[in-house]
């Protein structure tokens, strides 16, 4: 009698991943806060545009990891730059070899023509509307990774978006926040119309904030553990590896780019991992799993053995913040309810959020 082999259990496909990137200050070091800087940016050639170190490689490894793991990974840029510079932006992305699936621009020059100069710097309504529209076009099970910076209120915009699609922030609670930050009334109406249609559950996994203007990470605590402020894209890659969206070899690729092209050292990158552990964005075990292959490859040069160093760092954090900090983080868990946006706007200056 021949025994039949049991059928291998079918592995369900990984949910699609939508990576939404701000373009200015997150990918490019753009200037657009004044009419003069806006016009200068509009006439820049692709080869004159400067990208933030490591960002191009991170996008490449996100795409590559998605292909390796049969996970549909899409990259879309949402930019406050005007569409008139679209050709130069696309050429810049081509020069960098960056794969992407779409770009949305803000028609800044239309605001100038209509005399709405204040709208040049007001990005909350524009970005929130575009995020909601993009959600309506995505598959229901799509997970989202959001990437921004500390110049354009991205932590506020992305958190509002996450709470709206998570079903925690309805139009009645969203409207006062939008009016308080002086979103154009027409955009308020547009966002409030889109919001109920875009509810999809807790699909926003992480919000990464590139600290381009070096804002103190502590100012982002009110946004809860979903928001991860990072000083460089090696830190971003490390958290993505801990979450399973890239692999250690991908983190190594980003690290090498920073070492070869941005003056980083192995010690500085090791300190970046320490910083993530100290701030509670990376566990000791996750940091060790990332560090071991990178140390063996000669990329990291830690001062101490990784477990010892990070355990010391973690103990220092626990002594400093105590139980009160942990209770606060639990209170702002993405699953517990919407963030306290009144407290956020009371405490933080608009340019800091």
N, C-alpha and C positions, 0 to 999 in steps of 0.2 A: 504494500500500500504506500503510495507516494504522498508525503506530507506537503501540503500547500504552504507556501510562504505567506505570511500575513502581508497584506498590502501596506505599503508605506503611507503613513498619514499625510494627507495633502496639506501643505503649508499655505495658509491664506496669503494673498499678496499684501505687501506692506502698503499702508495708506499713502496716497500721494502727498507730496510736500510742496508747499508754495513758499518760496523765499522772497519776501518783499523788501527791497532795498531803497532807502533814500539815496539820492545821487550826490547831492552837494554836502560836503563836510563828512560824508560817510564813505563815498567812493572817491569823489574829486574834492580837491581843496578849492572850491569855487567861492566867488564873492558876488553877492547880488543884493545886499542890504540897502544900497543907495542907487539912485538913477545912474550915477557915473560908473559904479562898479558893475551894474547890470549891463550897461552898454559895452563896457570893456569885455565882460564875459561873453557877450553875444558875438564879438568879433574875434575872439581867440581861435586860433587854429588847433586842430586835434593834437598836434605834437607839442603845443605849448601848455596843454592841460596837465596838471599834476595829480596823480592818484595817491591815496593814502597807502603807506607801505603795507604790503601783505594782503590787501583786500582782493586784488585780482586773483591771486593764488587761492585764497579761501573760496571764492566762488567756483573756481575750476575744480577744487577737490570736493566741494559739495555736489557738483554735477557728477563727477567721476564716482564718488561713493554711491550715489543714487543708482548709477548704471550697474555697479558691481553687485548691489543688493536688490536689483530688480524693483527699485522704488522710483516711481515717476517723480522727478524733482524739477520744478520750474522756477526760473528766476525772472522777476519783474522789477523794474525800477519805477519809482514814483518820485518825480523831481519837481522842485519849485522853480526850476529854470524855465525860460520861455521856449516854446517849440521852435523858434527861429534858430536856436543853436543845435537842433536835433541832428543835423548832418555832421557837425563836428563831434558831438557826443558819440554817435555811432562809429565814426572813424576812430575815435579814441579807444572805444571798446574793442574794435577790430585790431588795433595796434597792440593792445594788451592781450589779445587772444581770449577774451572773456565770452563765454557762452551765455546767452540770455534769451528770454522768450517774449519780452515786451517792454516798452517804455511809455510812461505817461508824463506829459509836461504841463506846467501851469502857464497860461497865456498872460504873462506879466505885462507885455506891451499893450494888451487890451485894457488893462487897468489904468495904464498911463493915458491912453487915448480918452478914457472916460473920466479922467481926473481923480480916480480912486487910488491915490498914492499910498494911503494907509494899507491897502490890500497887498502891496508889494511885500510886506513883512508878515502879514497874517496868513498862516498856512494851515491852521487847525481845520477850518471848514473844508478847504480844498482837498487836503489829504484824506480827511475822514470820509468824505464823499467818494473819493476814488477807491479807497480801501473797501468800502461797502459795495461799490459796483463790482469790484474784482471778486468779492466773495460770492456774489450772485452768479458769476460765471464759473465758479469752481465746483468740483464734485463735492457731494455732501460730506464725505469722509476725509476731505483734504485737511491736513495739518498745516499750520503756518508758523514760520520763523520770520520775525520782523527785525530789521536792522536799521538803526538810525544814529543820531548824534545828539550832542548836548547844546546845539545852536538853535534848532527850529521847533522846540516843544515836542520832539518826537516821543519822549517818554509819556507825556500827557496824551498825545494823539493815539498812540498805539494802545495805551491802557484803556482809553475810552472805547476804542474799537473792540478790544478783547472782551470788555464787559458787555458791550452791545451784542456782539455775536454770541456771547455766552448766555444771553438771556437774563443778565443781572441788572441791566441798565436800560429801562424803557424810556420812551420819548418824554414822559412827564418828568423824569429825573435828569434826562440828558439835556433838555432844552435850557434849563437855568444855567448849566455849566457853559454851554455854547454862547449864551448871551453874556455871561460874565466875562468871558475872554474876548468878547466883541467880534464874534464871527458875523460876517455880512448876513443880514436878515434873509436874503434870497437863498444863501447856502444853508442857513439854519433850517429853512423849510425843506430844502432838498434832502438834507441829512435825516431829518425826522421822518420823511416819507420812505427813505431807503431802509432805515434801521429795523423796523419790524420784519421786513422781508428777508433780512440777512441773518437772522438768528439761526445758529447752527450748532450750538453747544460749545464746550471748552476746546476749541480747535487751535487757539493760539498757544503754542507750547512755550516759546521764549521770546523775549524782547531784548535785543542787544543794543546798548547805547555806547557808541564810540566817543570817548572822552576827548574830543578834538580840542576843546577849549580848556581842558584839564579841570573840569568841575570836580569838587570833592565828592567821592562816591557816596558819602553819608547822606547827601541831599536827596538821593533816590530811594531811601529806605521806605518812605511813605508809599511807594509804588509796589512794595512787596517783593517776594522772591522771584516772581515771573520776570522782573526787569533786572538785567545783568549789565552794569556799567563796566566797560573794559578799557584799559589803557593802550592796548595794541591787539592786532588780529590773531596773534598767537594765543592770547587769553580766550578770545572768542572761539577759536578752533578747539581749544582744550575743553571748554564747556560743551561744545557740540559733540566732541568725542565721548564725553561722559554720558551724554544723552543718546548716543548711538547713531548720530547722523553723519559722522565721518569716523575714520579709523585712525589708529596711532600713526600709521605711515603718512596719512594726510596731514596730521599735525606737524610731522617732521618736515613736510614740504613747505608749509607756511613758515616754520622756524628757519629753514635754510634761506628762504627769500629775505627774511629780516636780517639774518646774519650777513648774507652776501651783498645786499643792496641798501640796507638802512642802518648799518653800524651797530647792530645788536651783538651782544656776546652771549656765550653759553651761560655765564653767571647771571646776566640780566634776564634771560628767559627763565632760568630756574627761580629767580626772585619773583617773576610774574606768576609762576605757579603757586609760590608761597602766598602771594597776595590774594589769589582766588580762594585758597584754603582759609586764610585769616578772615576774609570777608564772608565766608560761609557759602560761596557759590560752587565749591568743589570739595568733595569729601577727601579725606586722607587716602582712602583706598583708590579712588578714581585718579587722584594726582599721582600716586605711586605707579598705577598701571600705565599712565601716559609717560611718566619720567623714565621708567626702566629701559624701554627700547631706545629712547632718545639719548639717555646717558651712555648706553652701550654703543651707540653710533657716533658718540663724540659730539653730539649737538648741545647737550646740557652739561654744565660743569658745576654741580651743586657743592656748597661748602661742606655739608654734612651728608650722611646717608639720608635718602629721601624720607623714609618712615620716621626717623628720629627728628628731622627738621620740622616736618609737617605736624607731628604730634605736639611738639613744643609750640608751634604757631597756634594750633587749635586750642591748646590749654590756655594760652595767653588770651585768646578771644573770649573763651568762656569766663575767665576771671574778670575780664573788662566789662562785658555786657551783661552777664548774669542771666537770671531767668526772665527778667523784664523784657529783654530784647527778643527772646524766643517766643514769649507770649505775644509780643507785638507782631512778629512775623506770622504767627498762626492766625491772628486776627485779620490779616490782609491776604490770606491764602486765596488764590484764584477761585477756589470752590466755595468760599465762605460768603461771598456777596460782593457787591461793587466796592471799589475803593472809596475812601472818604475824600471826594474831590474838593469839597469846601476846605478841608484841612490842608490839602495839597496846595490849593490856590492861595490860602491864607499865609502859608509858610514860605512858599517858593516864589521867587521873582519869575516873571514870564520867560526871561531869557535862560533861566536855569532848568526849566521843565521842557 
